[in-house]
Amino acid sequence: MRGYRTGFKAQTTLRRADFGIAYEPGPTTETLEFDLFVEGIRKQPPRSIATPGYGSHNPA
C-alpha cells in the first residue's frame, strides 16, 4: 500500500476536582483515566503525465 503511516498513543488522568466537579454524581471515582490511540495515513499524490520522466515533453 502506498503512503506514509504514523501513529501515537497518549495517556492521561484527570481529577474531577480540577474541573470544579465537587458534587457526587453517583458511585464514581475521583479520577478518570483516558487512553487515546491515533493512526494516520498520508496518501502519495498520483503521478501525472506532467511529472518529469513520465512522458512529459519540455521543448527547449
C-alpha positions as CSV (number, residue, x, y, z in Angstrom):
1,M,0.0,0.0,0.0
2,R,1.3,3.4,-0.9
3,G,1.6,6.2,1.6
4,Y,3.2,7.2,4.8
5,R,1.9,5.8,8.1
6,T,2.3,7.2,11.6
7,G,0.6,6.8,14.9
8,F,0.8,7.6,18.5
9,K,-0.6,6.7,21.9
10,A,-1.4,9.1,24.7
11,Q,-2.5,8.5,28.3
12,T,-3.7,11.0,30.9
13,T,-5.5,11.1,34.2
14,L,-8.0,13.8,35.1
15,R,-9.2,14.6,38.5
16,R,-12.9,15.7,38.8
17,A,-11.9,18.5,41.3
18,D,-9.6,20.1,38.7
19,F,-12.7,20.9,36.7
20,G,-14.8,22.1,39.6
21,I,-16.9,19.0,39.9
22,A,-17.3,18.8,43.6
23,Y,-20.7,17.1,43.9
24,E,-21.0,13.3,43.9
25,P,-22.9,12.3,40.7
26,G,-23.2,8.7,42.0
27,P,-20.9,5.8,42.6
28,T,-17.9,7.2,40.7
29,T,-14.2,7.7,41.2
30,E,-12.2,10.8,41.9
31,T,-10.1,10.3,38.8
32,L,-10.7,9.4,35.1
33,E,-8.1,7.7,33.0
34,F,-8.0,8.2,29.3
35,D,-6.2,6.2,26.6
36,L,-6.0,7.7,23.1
37,F,-4.8,5.8,20.0
38,V,-4.4,7.6,16.7
39,E,-3.1,6.4,13.3
40,G,-2.9,8.4,10.1
41,I,-2.0,7.6,6.5
42,R,-0.9,10.3,4.1
43,K,-1.5,9.2,0.6
44,Q,1.0,10.0,-2.1
45,P,-0.3,12.1,-5.0
46,P,-0.8,10.1,-8.2
47,R,1.8,10.5,-10.8
48,S,0.7,12.7,-13.7
49,I,1.9,13.0,-17.3
50,A,3.5,16.3,-16.3
51,T,5.9,14.6,-13.9
52,P,9.4,14.7,-15.4
53,G,10.4,11.4,-16.7
54,Y,6.9,10.1,-17.2
55,G,6.0,11.2,-20.7
56,S,6.3,15.0,-20.3
57,H,7.7,17.0,-23.1
58,N,9.6,20.2,-22.4
59,P,10.7,21.9,-25.6
60,A,13.9,23.8,-25.3
